[in-house]
Amino acid sequence: MPLTRLSLDLRQSRKNTPRFHLFTLLFALLFSLAPTLASAKSGIPESPQEPKTYIPAKPTVEQARANILIARALQFTHYLHLKIDDKLAHKVFNDYLNDLDGQHLYFLQSDIDHFNQYLPTFATDLKTGQLDPAFDIYNTFERRIIQRIHYMLNLVNQGIDKLDFNKEQTMLLDRKDQPWATSQSQLDAVWHRRFKNAVLSMRLAGKDDKAIVKSLRQRYESQLGRAYQVHSEDAFQSYMNALCGVWDPHTMYFSPRTSENFNINMSLSLDGIGAVLQSDNEYTKVVRLIPGGPAARQGQLKPADRIIGVAEGADGEMKNVVGWRLDDVVSLIRGPSQSVVRLEVIPPGATDESHAKVIQITRSKVKLEEQAAQSHRIEFKRDGKTWHIGVIELPAFYADFQAMQRGDPNYKSTTRDVRRLIAALQKKGIDGLVLDLRNNGGGALQEANELVGLFIGDGPTVQIRNSDNTVDVLTDPDPNVVYAGPLVVLVNRLSASASEIFSGAIQDYGRGLIVGSQTFGKGTVQAVRPLNHGQLKITQSKFYRISGASTQRKGVTPDIVLPGRIDDSEIGEDTLPADLPWDQIPPVPHVHYYDFQKILPKLRKEHDARFDSNPHYQLLLKEIAFLKAQRERKTISLNYEKRKQEQTKLQNEQLALANERRKLDNKAPFKSWKAFDTWQQTQTEDPENKQRNDFVVKEGGEIIVDMLNLNSKIASINDVTPTEVAAQ
């Protein structure tokens, strides 16, 4: 990826992960230094369960050199001017431990006490490439994993028929705030409950004990084999990302293997399913889907789904991938174009594997034309008058850079396609335009800049402040306006980066109304730098709107707010560790076409009245409340009867919601949970039906009709005198 080309889309985000990788892999799946301390030197007691064949990972000279380069780059070229001192080193140390074992399931307090001996020199080690302490921590972690897996295998071998599911017992779902265990027996008690939960989940899913034993043995043996195959790169990448993560969540180190994956992703040259994945405790979680990709077209895979199994072909054996390294899961999902992969996933809101479903996806490449903007018209009748509203759905800010570089005059790009679609809509006749940027994770900065220019005269579009505090202002130099009529821009929590630049500029110009939920809040720019060993993606700049407000963290706040199913406590820049703060700089001179504040109270009142009686909206509120209730659960019962009752209650609630939606779609209700579950395993989204029945898009059109009724001057910016907004 050329360093001059800045990536704006939501490619990576990193959360605390307990295992192997501290970064997110986007996969548009289409496509020896000083000797490492051995266990005898580490001061960690051996477990009687631990085999003697574990070979500790050892740092290399290349890694030490890369460490020094990364430390220098972070201190001197990152947007934040931080120095590696004792305070910062202590944070890296704690983040490293929590990134490895965020749920406090492996390390003992005695391990932590031993690791504390490294703190006095940790800052120096970070700057000079002394990797032995970090590798000792990582090797201890791997040995603790091996001990835990052997413990679970011993439980499997003892048989599951003697497990007691009659007593009142619960399991804590989130242990990140729990203290480190002080003994092996204390950890055994925690893991025994985890084992009971795994067995109970499978029983409730309909598996017999023989199948459960086989499945669990395969799971743990697979995890054990991977634990013994620990790579030096796993330890180094984990450590370097703990260091990078102190600066911000989008700065990260890519090992040579991960660099290859990243470069493949940027070129979209590999076949697969088209999804952004992230490690989430022992699971692989879906962050978002790539517009136009196989998963997005198939329609069943959703953000926040947790992948627990992967199978090749329509009838291949399902491999349990709980506890796998993220890149190993990625490699398993990849495959030849037009081949089939099956994913077993736990949907958001579900607490265990008893709610898992299998999704079949045909791999292919994400093609530019499948990400392209599309349009249609919707009709409204009000007070004896008919209104026609154009709708343009824009899934990404794309451009065929290769065709552009070849000099192809017909190369595809967002701005070119939207210009063409607007012309076609105007030819048919439209009274207003809805531009749908929901789920648009960004893309090319050039396209966001030029797209703003279709709706305004010449003027600034975005400010970029660099690490040296200089500010660059991007502008639209073309005074021609392609579309001057009423405009509504739809956004949601997954609208990020370039989408936020565009919607922020439209809002600042008073050019249109922003409708939806608060956007993602990614207001930073990264560049990828080659190292002697791998690559460093580093944050160098920050975006600011022409009003001076940053898009970082807060994103864009809609003028009319609509709630969404996406949990903003889990998805969004402000949910990521060490996210950069929101701030502002002076505005730049720009015009203001229309003061929507004059009519917003009336528009909101009309909107509220419609939605209070809108059955689709009322159903959405019920679905949001249902998902919230599931997310807020702290514990799960290990009593069979109580758990079964909880599962039945959950299934009945889901079935009721599904049948309410079926009623709205004029379809026959499901007669039972089994019928609904069977349908879920096979259904796919019909894009045309989704388009016809998207009440949010329709509401965007209704708001435009409200605008026209309240003030006919909003019909065209050519009919109003823009107000000059000066820089302060």
N, C-alpha and C positions, 0 to 999 in steps of 0.2 A: 504494500500500500504506500503510495508516494507520500512523503512527509508534508508536501504542500497541500494535500487534499485532506481537509478536516472532516471527520465523520461526525454527523450530528444526530444520528438516530440512536435509539435506546439499545445499543448492541450488548453492553454488559452492565450488570449491577451485582455487587457482592454483598452477601450477608454472612453472618457468622455461621460457619459450617463445622461440624465436628470431625470431618474426615476428608483427608486427601487434598481437596481443592478449595481454594479460598476465592474463587472467581466464578463468574458465569461464562459458559461457552454458548455463544450464538452459533447454532448450526443451521444455516439455510440448507438443510439436509436434503437436498435434491441430489438433490444433487449428490595423582593422589597427593594431597596435602598431609598435614600431621594425622597420625592414626586416630580413628574415631574411638571414643571411650567405649570399651566393652562393658557388659553388664556387671562384671566383677568390680570394675573401676567406678561404676556409676553410683555405687552405694545403694542400689535398689535390690531388695531381697528377691531371690528366685522363688517362683511358685512351684509346688510339686506337680502342678498340671502342665507346666510349660516345657515343651520339647527343647532339646539342646541344639536344634538345627537352624534356628533363626540366625541369619547373617546380617549384622547391622549395616545400615547404609553409611557410606563414607563420602565426605566432601571431596571435591576435586579442585585442582588449581584453577581451572576455568571458572568454576562457580565462585571461588574466592575473588577472582578478578571482576567478575560480573557484579558481585556484592559491592565492591568498592565503587564501580561505575554507577550503580544504582543509587548508592548513598550520596554521591556527589551530585548526580542529576536531580535528585529530590531536593537537596538543600539549595541548589543554585539556579535551577530552571523551572521548578514547579511554580504554579500561580501563588501558592502560599509560601511565604518565606519563613520556614521553620528550620531550626538547627537541631542536630542530633545531640542532645544533652541527656543528663541523667533522668530528667522528668519524662522526656519523650521516650527514652529507652525503656523506662518502667512500663509505659503504656504499650509499647511493642511487645514486651515480655508478657504482659497480661493478655493482650489480644491474641498472641501466638498460642497460649495455653487454651484460651476460650475458643479460638478457631479450630483447634484440634479436638477439644473435648468440651464443646459448648453446653452439653447436657449433663456434664459431670458424672459420666457413666464409666470412665476408665481409670483416670488418675486417682491415686490415693493422696491423702494429706501428707503422708511421708514423702511421696514423690515431689509434691510442691515444696516441701521443706528442703529437700535436696537441691531442687532447681534454684532456690533462692540464693545459693552460693555464687551464682553467676551474675547477680544483679550489680555488684560494685563495679564490674568491668564491662557491663553489657553495652554501654554507649560506645566505648572504644572498640569492642568487638564488631559492632554494626558498621563502624566507619572503616575498619582495617581488614574486613573480610575474614575474621576469625570465626569459623563456623562450627567448631567442635561443640560448644555449649548447645547450640540450636539442634545439632544432629543427635546429641545425647538425649535431649528432650523428645525428639521425634522417635528415636529408637525405643525409648522407654514406652512411649505411646503405642508403638506397634507391638511391643511385647505384652502390654496390658490388653490390647485387642485380642491377641492370640490366647491369652489366659481366659478372657471372657468367652471367646468362641468355644474353647475346649469345655468350659463350664456348661455352656448350652448344649453341646454335643453329648456331654455326660447325662444331662437331663433327658435328652431324646433317647439315649441308650437305656436309661432306667425305665422307660415306658411312660406313657401319658395316662394310662388307665387309672393310676392311683392318685392323680391330681384331684384336689378337693375344691369343687366349685360351688359348695353349698354354704360356706361361711361368708360373712360380710367382709369383703376386702375390696380395696380400690387400688388403682394405679394412677400415679401422677402423670399427666400428659406432658407437662413442661417442667424440666428440672434445672433450667439454667440458673435459677436463684437459690438452688439448694447448695449446702456446704459440701466440700469434698469429703468423700467417705474416709473414715479413720481406720478401717480394717477390711480385709478381704471378705470376712463374713458379713459385714455391713453391705458391701457391694453385691454379695451373693443374694441377699434378701431382695435388693432392687431388681436384679436380673431374674430371679425366680418369678417375680410378678410379671416381668416382661415376657417370660416364657409362657406363663399361664395365659396372658392376654393373647399371645400368638395362637395358642391352641384353641382358646375360646372363640376367637374371631373366625377361625377356619371351621369350627364345628357349626357356628351360626350361619356360615356360608354354605353349609350342606355337605362338607367333606367328612368322610368317615375317618376313624382313627388311623387306619392303615395308610390312607392317602396323606393325612396330616404328618405322620412320622416321616414318610418318604419326602414330602415337600420340605419340612424343616431340616432334615438331614442334608438334603441337596443344598439348601440355602446356606447352612453353616459351613459345610465342606467347601462350597464355592468361595465364601468369604475367607475361610482359612487359607485356601490356596493363594488367594490374592494377597493376604497379609504376609505370607512367606515370600512373595515376589516383590517386596518393597523395592522401589527404585531410589537412587540418590536424588533424582530430579523431583520426586514427590516431596522429600524433606526440604530441599532447597526452595522449590516454588512456594510451599506453604510458608516458610520462614520469610521469604522476600515479600510475599503478599501481606503478611502481618506488618511488615515495615511500611510498604506502600499504602496500606489501608489507614495509617495514621494521618496521611495527608488528605485523602478523600477516597470515596468508594469506587471511583472510575479510574484511578491510577493503579496499575497492576503489572506484575511481571509475568511474561509468557516464556515457559521453557521452550527449547527447540521443538519438541513435539507439539506443544500447544501453539507455538508460533505458526507451525505448518497448518494446523486446524484453523487458526484465525485468518491466515492469508487465503485459505480455501473459502472460508465463509465470506470474505470480502468480495471475492470474485464470483461467488455463487456457482462454482464450477463442479460441485459434488452432488450426487443424488442422495435423496433422503426424504424427510417429511416436512421440513420448514418450520422449525420451532426454536424458541429461545429457552434453554434449560438452565437450571441452577441446582446446586446441592442444597438440600434442606434436611438437616440432621441425617438420618440414614436413607432418605428418599431422594429421588431426582424429581424436581418440581418444574412444571411448565410455567414460564414467566409470561410469554406471549407467543402468538403465532405470526409467522411471516405472511403478509398479505399476498395472495395469489399462490401460496404454497399448497402442497398436497393436504396437509392437516387442516388448513383453513378451508379448502374446498370441500373436504370430506365432512367437516362440520361437527364432529363429536368431541374431539379433544378441546379442552378449555384451559384458560389461564388458571393457575393454582391446582390443577390436577397433579397428583403425585404418581409417578411411574414406578410400579413394583415388579413388573415382568415384561420381558421382550421375547417374541417368538418369530422365527423366520417362516414366511409362507402362510398359507391359509390353514394348515394343519400341523405345523412344526411344533416341537415341544417348547412350552413356555419356560424360559429361564428366569428364575427369581433374581432380581438385581438390587434388592434391598441391601444397603451397605457397600455397594460397588463404587469405585471411583467414577467420577462424572465422565471423564474421557473414555473410559471403558464402556459405559452405557451408550455414549455417542457412537462409538465404533460399532456397537452391536446393532444400533438402529439404522446406520448407514447401509446402503446396498445398491445394487444395479437399478437403473431406471426401469419402471414398469413392474418391478418385483413387489411382493406384498410383505409388509411387516405388521405384526399384531402387538399391541401394547395393552398390558393390564394396568389399570389406573384406579386410584382412590380419588373420587371427586371431592372438591372443596366442601367443607362442612362435615364430611364423614370422619369418624374417629378411628376406624379400623378397617381391616381387609374384608370384612363381611359385606361391605358395600362396594367392593371393587367391580369394575366392568371391563370388558375386553373391546378394544377398538381396532378395526382393521383398516390400514391405510396403504394405498399404492404409491410407492416412491416415484418421484419425478423431479425434474429441475424446476426451480422457480423462474418463470420466464417474465421478461420485462412487460410483455403485453398483458400478463395476468395480474400485474400490479397496477395496470393503467387505470386512469380515471374513467368512470362510466356515468351516464346521465339518464334521466327519465323525467317525465312531467307528472304532476299530480293536480287534480282539479278540486276546487272548493266552490260550493254554492252557499251564498249568504245574502239574506235580504233581497232575494230575487236577482242577484248578480252572480256571474260566474268568474272565478279567478283561476288563472293557470300559474303554477309555481314550478320552476325548474329545480331539479335536484342533481347535484354532481357529487358522487362518492369518490373520495380521494384516499386510497389506502396507504400511500407512501409518497415521499418526494423523490422521484426517480429521474435518472437521465442516462442515456446510453453514451457514456463517456468514450468508449472505443469508437463508436460510429462518429462521434463529434470530432475526435482526434484524426480520423481518416478523412474528414472533410465532407462527410455525407450530408447533403443539404436536407435530407428527410429524417435525420436522427430523431428518436423519440425522447420526449421529456415531459415532465409534469406541466410546465407552462404552455408548451405547444399544444398538448392534448386538451387542457382546460380551455384554451383560447378557441380551439376548434369546436368543442362541445358547447360553449357559450353561443357561438355563432349559429350552430344548429338549433339550439333551443330558442334563440331570438327569432329565427326564421319561422319556427312554429308559432311563436308568440308566447311570452311569459310576462307576468306582472311582478315577479320577484324571483330570487335565487337562494336556495339553501345549499351551502357547501359543507359536506359531511367529512369532518376530520377525526371522527371517533376511531380509536384504536390505531391511529396513524402515529407510529413511533419515530417519524422523522425521515432523514435522508440528506439530500444534497442542499447545502446552504445556498448555493447559486439559485436553485429552483425556488426556495422559499422567498428569496429576495425578488426574483423576477415575477413570481405569482402575485405578490403584493402589488406590483406595478400594473397588473391588469385592472385593478380596482381604484387606483388613485392616479393623480397627475404625478409629475416628478417630485421626488423628495426622499428623505432618509427612511430606512426600513428597520435597521437594527444597529446597535452599538456593540463593539467587542473590546473589552479592556484586557490588556495583556499583562504578563507577570511584572513588566517594568512600569506598569500604571499608565502606559500610553493607551489612547482610545482610538480605534478605527471605526469609522461610520460608513456602513454600506448604504448605497442609495439606488433608487430607481431613476435612471437618467431620462426615461421616456415620458414625455408629458401626455401621451395619448392614453385614454381610458377605454378599455375594451368593454367593460360593463359598468354602467353608472347607476343602475337601479337598486331597489331595496335588497339587502343582503343579510342573511343569518348564517353564522358559522357554528356548527355543532361540534362539541369537544367532550371528552371524558377523561378518566384518570390515566388511560393509556395513550392519550395524545401527548406527544413529547417532542422536545428539542425543536426541530424545524417547524412542527405544527404550532408550537408555542410562540415562535418568532412571528409566524404569519398571523395567528389569531390576536397576539398582543398588538401588532401593528394596526390591524383592522380596528381594534378597540381604541387605540390611542388616536387614530385619525377620525374617530367618530364616523367611520365608514360603514359599519354594520354592527349588529348585535351578536354577542357570544352567548350561546345557550348550551347548557349541559352541566357537567360536574367539573370541579377543579382539576386542572391538568397535572401531569406527572411532576413537573418542576425541575427538569434537567436543564440547567442553564450554564453548563460548562463545555469547553471544547478540549478534545484530546488529540494528541499526535502520537504516532508509533515510531519509536527510535530503535534502530538495530543496536545490539550489544555484541560483545565478543562471544556471548553464549545466550541465545534467546533474544527477546525483545522487551522493551519497556513502553507501555502505554501510559502517557503522563498528561495530566491536566495543565494546560498552558494559558488558557484564556477563559473569560466569562462573558456571557451574553447579558445585554441590558436593552430594554425597550427604548424607543425614542423618547418616552416620557421620563426616562432615567431609572425606572424600576427594574430590578433584576428579575429574570424568569427562574432563577435558581430557588429551589425549595418550595416557593409559593406557587410557581407556575402562573397560569392565567385564571383569574376568578371570573366566572361567567356573569353576564348581566342578569340572566334568568337561570336559576339553578334547578337542575333535575338530578335526583339521586340515582345512583347506579348500583349494579350488583357487585362491582369490584370493591373489595375491602381496602379503603384508603389507609388503614393501619398496617397493611401488609405490602401494598404496592404503592410506590411513589418515592421520590427523591428523599423526602423527609423521614422515610422509614429505614433508610440505609445508614450504616454506621459512619461517623465522621463526615457527614455531608456538609458541604460548604454553606455558610450562612447566607440569608437573603440580605441584600443591601441595595443602595441606589447611588447613582451618580447624576450630575446635572443633565437635564433634558436637552435635546437638540431642536432647533427651530423646525416647526412643521405646521401644516394647516389642520384645522378641525372642521370637518364637513358638516356634522350635525350633532347637536346636543341632545342625546337620547335621554338625559336625566329629566327633561321636561315631560316626556311621555312614559318613562319606565314604570312609575307607580300604576298607571292605568293598564299598561301592558301586563304587568305582573298580576293585577287583579283579574283581568280577563283570563290569563293563563291559569291561575289558581281555580277559578270557577270551572273551567273545562276539566281540569285534572281531578278536582274533587269528585266529579261524576264519571270519570273515565275508568272503565273496568280494567283496561290494560294497565293503567297506572296503579290502581288499587291492588292488582295482583302483583305488580312489581314490588310494592311496599311490603306485601306479605312474604315474598321470596327473600327480600333483603332482611326482614326480621327473622326468618327461619335460619338463614345462613349465619346471621349474627349470633343467634342463640347457640348454634353448634360451635362457633369459634370461641365463644366465651366459656365453654366447659373446661374445668380445671382437672377433673379426675374422670376415670371410667371404672365402672363396676366390674369385679371379677367373679361375681355371683351369677351363676348361669341363669336362674329364673329372672332375676332383676335385669340382667343384660338383655335377655330375650324380650322382656317387656319394653325396655328402652328401644330396642331395635324395631319392634312392632309399632311402637308409637311413632318413631322416626319414619318408618315406611308409610304409615297411614298419612302422616303430614305431607310427605313428598307426593304420595298418590293423589291426595286432595288438591294440591297445587297443580299437578300435572293435568288432572281432569278439569280443573277450572280453566286452564289454558286451552284444553281441547274444546271446551264449550265455546270459548271466545272465537276459536278457529272453525266453528261449526263442524266439529268432528265427534265421533262417538267416544264416550268415556271408556277408560280401561276398567275392566270388571274386577281386576285383582292386581295386587302388587306384582305377582309373577308375570302377568301380561304386560304390565308397564316395564318391568325389568327386561323382559325379552325384547320388547320394542327398542329400549335404550341401546341394546347391544347391536342393533342393526340399522337404526335410523340415521339418516344424514340430512343436513340442512338443504332446503331448496332455496337458492339465492333469490330467485324471482319471487317466491312466496314471502320470504323475509322482507324483500323490498316493498311488496304491496302492503304488508301488515306491520311495518315499523311505525308504531305510533309516535315515536320521538321525531322521526322525519316529518310526519304529518303535522306534528305540533309546531315544528319550525315553519312550515307553510302557514299554519293558522296565525302565528305571531306576525308574519309579514302582512297578512290580510288585516290584522288588527292595526298595524302601523299605518297602512294605507288609509284605513277608515278614520284613524285619529288625526293624521296629518298627510294630506295629499302631496305636500312638498317633498316628502321623503321618497317620492316616486323616482327622483333622479337627482344626483348630486349636481347635475347641470342647472337645476332649478334653485339651488341654494347658494348663498355667498359664504365661502369658507372663512373661518376665523383663524388668524395667524396666532400660533402658540410659540412664544419666544423662549429661548434658553435662559435659565436663571443664572 
